[in-house]
Amino acid sequence: MELIVIGFIVGLIFISCLIKKKINEKNIEKFKKSSLYNEFVSLNSYYETKFILGENRKEIQINLRWQEFQSNIYQKKLREIIRSNYSPFTQLIQIHLINLPLYNSYENNWLLIKNKINDKVIGKFIELNKLKPIVFPFLEIVLFYRTRSGDVISKKLIHKYDELLRDYQIVTKQIELETFNHHEKQKNKEYIRIERSKMSDSLRFEILKRDNYRCQVCGLSAKEGVVLHVDHIKALARGGKTEIDNLHTLCERCNLGKGVKSL
């Protein structure tokens, strides 16, 4: 008797789930015929042509000595990998700089649509179909140590975007310095010193005011918690001057991502 009751209850639950699934499917089909859905599709179609899509995760394998493996000392070898694969890593940083302001705009418009939806199932549906561009790329680093007997011991670490940017910046500076011979470096150093001395407080204030106290790459302002810099559009290391037309406002993140390159 108990088994019959249990079976009956299970059957009711199963039928209830089927009915709920059918109702959800009908609601989604109904939503797909609405103007709000067309607005969502148009939003995705517009930004899909502008975003660089792909996975935020990039896996790197690093072989270490035992002491390095135990202490997670891998930065030096990681920077060697970045240096030997400089173009792909440069592209990864540039993708972030391109996608971030676009994503902020897309997210604002997407939320406007989502806030008009009261049905949880439809809300989940548009979340599943939300565009997922590369915004904050990160490294999944696999550290491994090979014993004398041939056994491999490994572990995974996450290297966040800020850490990746820091290492990329260090490598970039090394490469830039090595492109000049000793004489050119000394001459360039003196030129930069003179041009930097022209950056007065009044000039810095004038540029910030002209740019409406906003980063000219991502659009964020100091009110949103970012640190603003006045930076050279054409880098001093490339012959840029400290003049109004060659200065713009960047937040700390965008300025670090730019490095000594010219925008």
Secondary structure as UniProt FT lines:
FT   HELIX           2..31
FT   TURN            32..33
FT   HELIX           35..48
FT   TURN            49..50
FT   STRAND          57..63
FT   HELIX           66..71
FT   HELIX           75..84
FT   HELIX           86..114
FT   TURN            115..116
FT   HELIX           120..128
FT   STRAND          138..146
FT   TURN            148..149
FT   STRAND          152..159
FT   HELIX           161..178
FT   HELIX           182..197
FT   HELIX           201..210
FT   TURN            211..213
FT   TURN            216..218
FT   HELIX           222..224
FT   STRAND          228..232
FT   HELIX           236..238
FT   HELIX           244..246
FT   STRAND          247..251
FT   HELIX           252..258
FT   TURN            259..260
//
